[in-house]
Amino acid sequence: MITGRRTKYLIIVFWLIVVALAGPLAGKLTSVEDNEAKSWLPGSAESTQALDKQAEFASPDTIPAIVVYQRTSGLTPADQAKIAEDARQYAGLSELDGQITGPIPSDDGQAAQILVPLNLGPEGWDKAGTIVDSMKETATTNANGMNVHITGPAGTAADSAEAFEGIDSTLLFATIGVVVVILLFTYRSPILWLLPVISAGVALTTAQGVIYLLAKHAGLTVNAQSAGILTVLVFGAGTDYALLLVARYREELRRHHDRHEAMGVALHRAGPAIIASAATVAIGMICLLFAETNSTRGLGPVAAIGVVVALAVMLTLLPALLVTVGRWIFWPVRPKEGSAEPTATGVWAKIGNRIAQRPRTTWVTTSLVLAVLAIGIVQLDATGLTNKESFRGNPDSIVGEEVLAQHFPAGSGNPVVVISNAAQAPEVRAVLASTEGIDAASVPQPVVKGDVAYLEGTLTAPADSQAGYDTVDRVRDRVHDVSGADALVGGNTAINLDLQRAARHDRNLIIPIVLLVVLVILCLLLRAIVAPLVLVATVVLSFGAALGVSALVFKHLFGFGGADSSLPLFVFVFLVALGIDYNIFLMTRVREEAARHGTKRAALIGLAATGGVITSAGLVLAGTFAVLATLPLTAFAEIGFAVAFGVLLDTIVVRAVLVTSLNLDIGRHMWHPSRLAKVPDESPAEAAREPTEVPA
């Protein structure tokens, strides 16, 4: 039906209708993004429960902005009058929710701070920048040389919103640019690249429309992170599937006069591998639903939907477009019926013959090199990023945070929050004030509403430091021991601590699940046990090497202070799910040829036939993920580099060299216990001496 002379037009019309319907919905996706704190938190964590209880005392949309004034020579009386006047002006803000605290002078007389509680509403992420800019204008007017900064959660939110501003369009245009350049290089055609890019655009629009509906009506959590990764994933994976299909179609055009028949054969031969690859990625993403962290759990279905839609488009719309336009789309090198298959004498055929001379030495050496690279993992500090480390630059909220730490207790503006039963509040307050790491003078009398009490205390250590996290643990141990208090400890420091622990839990749980899922899919696809085990082992080794090199680059080249706590899990899921794609493309071709030529000969044919297109696919995927590194956020840059490097490593080294040499060394035993394990093999050297033809 897809390649029929008339039905191909129905396929095209169907997708035109889908895009017409999905386009307006896709444009509304940002309106349903949930970038509030709770959407990123582990749902069962103590800090999340405390956040829910805090709603009884203040709106969950209320966060403090801290306005910091500094004059290193000492604040003058005029400065102090100016600061007091600013505080009176802030009292008139329509977003004010509660009492302004301050001005609070520092002990050294060089600085002062004003705490302004702001209710940003449900659209706080987008609104923070506007409000903070207005407050900054008030603070800098007639400052007469005073340094003024706005920090605290509201300041950080404003800088984060600015960093994410335009992220969708930035990623989209950068990704399209990378894809176009690589497709031009791959196809050597000034026209052919249009069809995969158009198809990927249709897939992205459709996926965004579907995700909008699910977020609006089914409670799916979408945030700026998952929306950004969706763009990269759909274009990267979708273009990969397009490359593999087009390569097989061009191969079949040399064997068939009728382009419709050629596409039918190409879909029949390449389709199962592409479907299996997409299923691996989609199911791997769905495994993220086991995560405790809401943002990680939300990414799973978002990414899976993107991959499934990309698969549907590339196996229906793209073939219909290709058979509609005809062979001329390949101009200037159109594949003619009966023309020679260039991969038979290409660079990958020559590489395969070199590997065949010493396959065991090749795979042992390659494995050892990858294992050595993996040692770099010990340099990875994936315990979370401080506010300063989260930005690639020095935004105003970070500068203000540093100034605040110079003149006030390090945890100012980010208190530890304790919610308890009102009857036990005095005892809880005493315990909180006497805990090591809490400034006793900062613990006021509890605020009581009904039978619930609210308390807070200032950390003596920076709020995002290990010392701060240790203090939270001490506070929790002590207030939990207060009988009948049912105390919950929250606040920003507790939130970050719980995020780290949830990320560790998610990593330890989801990684084995993904490996098991990938192994089962490979067993079903290849109808063997040995080959899937070997392939999974190579991908895990590739992941270790990629993360090891990335850790060294982050620390010694980029100068990043650490890594986001979710980095290892995200990199693992993307590299294993996407990396196994290339092994699937290679091994399904090897299996196809093994029945006729034996496994060792088939390994060389498979490498020759798929080497070029898989390398191109790897370049596309690596290029699209590398686009994430253009964003001014450390976490995105780390994911982008690690996945891009890992994909290139897997494509060029692991799949081409390691897997091929293992095929040549293990031979027919790769297919145990299927019947292919009984097909006789030549020696690797004998297989290499034969012409590397790519049979029909």
N, C-alpha and C positions, 0 to 999 in steps of 0.2 A: 504494500500500500504506500509506503514512504517513497519508493522509487518508481511508482507507476507513471505512465505517460500523462495521465490526467489527474490521478489522485495526489500527485506532488503539489498541484496547485491548491488543493484542499488543505494540505498541511501548512502551506504558506499563509493562506487566508485565516486558518485557525489561530496561528501565532500572532497575526496582525490584530485580530480581535482581542486576544489575550493581552497584548501590550497596550491596546487602547483602553482596556478596562483597568489594567494594573498600573499604568503610568500615573494617573492622579493619586492613587493610593500610595505608590512608592514615594511621591513627593511629600507625603504626610508622615513618613516614618520617624523623622526627628521629633515630631510632636508627641509621640508616644514613648520616646526614650526616657528611661527612669535612671537619672544620674544622681539621685539622692543617696545619702550614706547607706541607708538600710538595704538598697538594691545590690550593694557590693558585699554585704556582710554574711557570715554564716548564720542561718536562720535560728539555730538552737543555742548560739553562744550567749554567755552571760551578759556581755555588753549589749547585745541586741535586745535581750529581755529588759535590761535597764533602760535602753532607749525607749522602749514601749511604755515603761512606767513613768518616764520623764514627761510624757505627753500630758500627765495629770497636772504638771506644774508649769509647763510651757509648751508651746506648739513644737512639734518635731521639725517644723520648718524654720525654727528660730536658732540662729547661730551668732556668736559674737564677732564683731569687728573690733580690732584693737588699733587705735590710732596712736602712733609712737612719735614723739617730738624729741629732737636731740640737738643740743649745741655743746660741742666738746669743751668750750671755754666756760660753760655754765649758763643756765637759763637766766635771762635778765627779767626784771619786773615786767617789762613790756611783753616779753615772751609768755610769762605766766598769765598776764591779762589776756593775751591773744588766745591762749589755750583754753582758758575759762570761757571766753566768748564762743569759741568753737563748740565747747560742750553744750552751751545753751542753744546753739543753732542745731546741733544734732538732736536735741530734745524735741525739735519740731518735725523730725522726719516722719513721714506717714508710715514707713516700714518699722518704726521703733516698736519693740514688744518687751516692755519691762523698764526698769530704771537704769539710767546711765550711771556707771561707776567711774568716779574721777572728776577732775584730773588727779592722778596719783603721781607725786614727784618721786624721783629716785633718791636714794640716800646720798649719792655723790653730787646731787644738784644739777646734773648734766642732761637729764631726760625726764620726761613725764609721759604718762599713758592715759588714754580714755577708753573704757570698755563700753561698746555700744551694741546691745542685743538687737539683732535685725530679724524680722520675720520676712523671709524672702518668698513665702508662698510655695505652692507645689511646683512652680516653674523657677525655683530658686537658682538652679544651675545657670539658666540664661539671664536671670535678672541680677545676679551678683555683680557682674562687671559694671553695669550701669550705675548701681547704687554706690559701689566703691569708688568709681570715677567721680561721682558727684561729691562724695565725702572728701576725696583727695583734693578736689578743686577748692572746697571750703578751707581745708587745712593749709594749703599752700598759698592762699591769698594773703598778702601782707605778712608772710612768714619772716621776711627780712633776714634770710640766710639760715634759718633753722632747717635742719634736715627733718623731713616728714615722710613717714611710711605707714601703710595700712596693712596689718598682718592679722594673725588669728585665723580661725576657720573661714570667716567671710573673705578675708584677703586671699587665702589659698584657693577658695572656690572661684574667685574672680580670675585669678591667674590661670587656673585649670580651664575655666570656660574659654579664656582667650587662646589657650594652647589648642583646645579642641575646635575653636571657631573655624569654620570652613573645612573641617577635616574630611567631610564626605566628598566635596568637590576636589580638594587637593589630592586625596587618594585616588579618586576616579580618573582625573586627567593624567596624573603621574603614571598610574597603572596602564592606562590606554597607551600612553607614549612608549612605555617599556615594551608592551606587547607588540605594538606596531613595528618598532625598530627590530625586535628579534624575529618577527615573522617576515619582514623584508629580507633580513639576512638569511633566514632559513629557506624561504621559497624562491628567492631570486626573482620575484615577480612583483611588479608595481601595483597589481590589482588584487591578487588572490587573498592578501591579508584582510581585505575588507569583509569577506564573508565570515571568517571566525570572529572578528571584532564585532560585527553586527549581531551575530548570534550570541556572543557573550553579553552584549548590551541588553538584548532581549531577556536573557537568563537573569541578569542582575535586576532589571526592572520588575520582572515577574516575581522573583524571590522577595524583593523588598515589599511588593504589594501583598503577597501572602503573609509575610511576617508582620506587616502593619495590621492586617485583619486579626491575626492571632494575638498580637499585643493588645489590641483594642478590645477584643471580645472574648478572649480565652485566657487572659492572665499571663501571657508569655512575657518574660522580663527581657527587655532590650536596652542596652546602654550604648554610650559612644564607643566603647571598646569593641563590643560584639558587632556593631554596625560597621565600624571601620574594617575589622577582619573579614566581614562578609564580602565587602567589595573586593578585597585582595583575593580571597579564596575563590569566589565565583569566576573572576577573570583568569586567575592562575590555573585552577583545576579545569575550567571549561575550555580554555585554550589548549591545555594538555590533551584533552579528549579530542578536540578538533584536529590537532597535529597528528595524532595516531590514526584517526579515521581518514584524513586526507592522504596520509602516506600510503595506507593500504589501498585506497581508491586509486591513487596514481599508479600503484603497482599493478592493480587489476586492469586499468585502462590499457596497459601494454599487452594484455592477454585477451581482451575482449573488444570487439568492434562497437557494440552497443554500450553507451555510457550508463544506461539504466541497469543493464545486466551487470556491468562492472561494479556499480555502487551496491547492488543487491549482494554480490559475492563479498564485497568489502565489509558490509554490515554483518553478514553471516560469520565472517572470519574474525573481524576485529571487535564486533559488538560484545560477545561474551566477556572478553578481557576488560573492555571499558566498563561494562556493567559491574563486573566483580570488583574493579578498582574503585568505582564510585561507591559501591556498597560497603567496601572496607572503610573508606573515609567517613561515610555517613554514619555507619554503626559505631565507628570509633568516636565520632563526635557525640553521638547519643549516649555513649558511656559517661560523658561528663555530667549526666543527670544524677549520677551517684555522688556528686560533689556536695559538700556541706555549704560551700561559699555560693551565695546567690548569683554573683556575677559569672562564676565559672559554670554553674548549672544552667544559667540562661544562654551562655554561648553555645552549648551543645545542640539544642534544637535549631537555633538560628543558623549555625554552620551546616548542619545536616540538611536543612531545607534548601540552602544555597547550592549544595552539591547535587542534590536530587534534581532540582530544577535545571541546573547546568547540564546534567546528564540527559534529561529529557529533551532539551533544546538541541544539544549537539548530536543526538541520534535521530532527530526528526527534522527540525528546521534546516540545519546545516546540510544534510544529504539532499533535501528537496531543493535547496538553493543551488547546490553544486550541479545536480543533474539538469536543472533548468537552464543554467547559463552555458553549460557545455565545456568542451576541452579548452576553448580559447582563454578561459580564466587563468590557465597555467602559463600563458605567454610571458616571456619569449621561449621557454623550453616546454612545449606541449608534448605530453606522453602519447606517442603514436602506437597503434597496434603493431606488435611484432618487434618494437624497438628493444634494445638491450636494457636490462635492469642495472642501473649504475652501482647499486650497493654491492653487487657481486664482486667488484674489484675495488671497492672504496676503502677508505682508511680503516673502518672497523673490521673489514675482512682481513686486512693486513695485521691489525692488532691481534685478532683472534689467532691467526697463524703463529704469531710470535709467542703468545701465551701457551699454545699447544706444544711448544718445544719443551717446556718445563712447568707443567701446570701445578704440581705439588709445591715446588719451590716458590712459585708465584703466589699461591694463596696463603702459604705459611708466612712469607715475608710481608705480604699486605696486611694480614691479620695482626702481626706483631707491631707494625707501624701504627695501625689504628689503635691498638691497645695502649701503646706508649702515649699517643695523643690524648687518649681518654684519661690519663693520669691527671691532666690539667683540671679535672673536676674538683680536685681537692682545693683549688684556688677559688671555687665558686662560693660566694657568700650570698646565698639566696634566702636571707632572713628578713627581707623586706627593705624598702627604701625610705630614708628619712624624707621630710618635705623638701629639703635642699637637694638631695640626691635625685628626687623624682623629676626635676626639671633640668633640661639641657640648656643651661643659662642661669641668669641670676635675677629672677623677677622680683618685683617690689615686696611681695609678701615674705620672701626669703631674706631679703636685706633687712626688713623690719624685724623679722624673727631674730636675726643675729644682733641687731641693736638692742632689742628687748633683753636678750640673754646677757648683754654686757652690763646692764644697769639694774635689772630686776631679777628675782628668783627665776631660775631657768624654765620652770614649768608655767610661768604666768600666762594666763589666757587659755590654758588647756587643763582645767582642773580634773582631778579624779572625782568622779561622781559616785555617791553611794545612796541607794534607795533602800529604805528599811521600814518595818512596822513602826508606827508612831510611838507606841508604848516603850519600845526599847531604844528610841532615838538618842536619848542622853548618853546611854552606855556606848552606843555605836559611835557617837561623836567623840567620846573620850578615847576609845580604842583607835579611831582614825587619827586623832591629833597626836597620839603617842607612838604611832608607827614610824619606824625609821624610813627617811626619805620623804616625809610629809612635813611641810612648814607648819608647825603647830599654831602659829599666830594667824594662819590663813583659814582656819576652820571655824566658820561662824556658827551661830545657833541654827539648828535645823529648821527648815520651813515645813510646816505640817498642813496637810490637806486631808481631812477625813481621818482615816487610820493609816495613812502613808506619810513618811517623812523623807525630805530631800536634804542631803548634805553634800558638801564638796570641800576639797582641800587641794592646796597647790603643791606640786612636786618641787623638790629641791634640785632635781636633775632635769635635763631637757626632756620634753614630753615624748620625743621619738627616739630616745636613747635606750640602750640595754639596761642602764641603771633605772630609768623610768619604768621599764617593763618589770624589773625585779621588784620595784616598790609596789606596783599593782598586785603582783603575786602575794607580797607580804600583807597588803591591805585585805585582799580576799581571804587569806588564811585566818586573819584575826577577826574580821567582822562576821565570817561564817561561823565562828565559834561562839558568837553571842547568841545565847539560847532564846528562841522565839522571835529573833529579829527578821529572819528570812531576807537577809541583806543581799543586794545585788550591786556589783561594782562595775561602773561603766565610765564613759568619757572617751576622748580621742585616743589616749594612750592604751586603754583597755581594748578599744576597738582594733587598733593595729596589732596588739598582741594576739587577740583572738583570730584575726585574719591569718597571721603567721601559722598558728597552730592548726587552723582549718586547712590551710594550703598543704601542710605536712600530711595531715590525715587524707586529704584528697589524693595526693601523690601516691601514698602507700597503698591506697585502695584501688584507684583507677588504673594505674599502670599495669598491674597483673591482669585486670579484666580486659583491657585493650589487647594485651598480648594473646590472651586466650581467644578472643573474638577473631583476631587476625589469623591465628593458627587454624581455627575451625574453617574459616572461609577459604584459606589456601588448601586445606585438606579436601574440601568439597570440590574446589575448582580443578585442582591438579590430580585428584583421585589417588593420592599417595600420602605417605607419612614422612618419609625421610626428607623429601624436597621441602615441604613446609617447615620442618624443624630447622633445616639448614638456612632457609631464607629468613626466618624470624631471627635466628642467631646473628646473621649478617646485618640485619637492620638495627638490632640492639647494639651491636658493635659500632655501627655507623653513628647512632645516636650518642653513644658515649664519647666517641672521638669528636663529634661536632660540638657537644657541650663542653668538653675539655678545652678545645681550641678557643671556643667563645669565652670561657672564663678567663683565659690568659689575655685575650684581646681586650675584654672589658676592663680588666685591672691594669694592664701594662701599656695598652695603646690608647684606649679611649678615656682612661682615667675615671671610670664610673666607680662610685663609692661602694656599690653592692649590686644586688639583683633583686628584682621583684620576687616575692615568695611564690608566685604562681608560675614563674618562668620555666622551671624544669618540667612541670606537668604539661604546659602548653606546647613547649618544644617537643616533648616526647610524643604527644598525641599527633601533632602535625607531621613530624618526621616519620614516625612509624606508619601512620595511616597513609600519608602521601608517598613516603619512601617505598612502601611495599607495592605501590602502583607500578613502579618501573620494573620491579621483579616480576610482577604479574604479567606485564606486557612482554617481557623477555621470555619468561618460562612457559607461558601459553604457546608462544611461537616455537620454542624448543620442543615442547610436548607434541605439537602438531607435526613437526618434522621427524621426531624420534621414531614414530611407527614405521617410517620408510627408510630411514638412514641410520638408525641407532643414535643413542644419546650424545655421544661425543661428536659425531659429525653434525648432529642437529644443533649442538651448542654453538658451533661456528657459524652455521647458517642463520640461527636466531640472532646472534650478535651482529652479523653482517646486515641482516634485514632490518633490525630494529635500532641499531646503534645510533645512526644519525638522527632519527626522529625522537628517540628517547632523550638524547643529549639536548636537542632543541627544546623538548618539553621541559626538561630540567632547567634550562636557561630561562624559559618563560616564568616558571614557578618561582625560581630563585629571584628573578628580577622583580616580580610583583611583590614578593615579601620584602625585598630590600627597600621598596618604596616606603614601608613603615618607618625606616630609619630617617626619613626626611622630616618626621614630626618632632616637635620640641619636647618630647616626653621620653624619659629614659626607658621606661618599661616597653614602649613600642619599639624603640631603637634596638633594644636587646632581643626581643622576639624576632624582629625583622632580620637582624644579622645572623642570629643562631639558626633560624630556619633556612635562610638563603644559603648560608655556608653548608649546612647539613644536606640540603637538596643537591647542591653541586657535588659534594663529596660522595653522596650516594649514587648520583647519576654517572659520574665520570670514573670513580674508583671502585666503589662497592659493587654496583651492578655490572659494569663492563669488565672489570679485572677480577674481583674476588669471586663473584657468582659464576662467571664463565670458567675460571680455572677450577673451581669446585665441581662444576658439571663435567669438565674434562677428566678430572681425577677420579671422581666417584662413579661417573658413567651411568650405566643402566640401573644401578642400585638406588639412584635418586628416586625412582618411581616405585620402589617397594611399598606395598605388596601388590601393585597392579600388574597387568599383563605386560606392560611396557618394560618391566624389570627383567623380562626374559628375552627381549630383543637383543641379538648379539651386537657387540660394540667392536669397532676398530680401535687400535691404539690412538692416542692423541696425535702422534706424529703422522700416522697413516691418514687420519682424517684431515690433517692440515695439508697433505700433499695433493688432495683432490681439489679440483676447481670449486670455489665457493659459489655455486649457483644458488639462486633463490627460487625454488620450484614453485609451480602453480599449486 
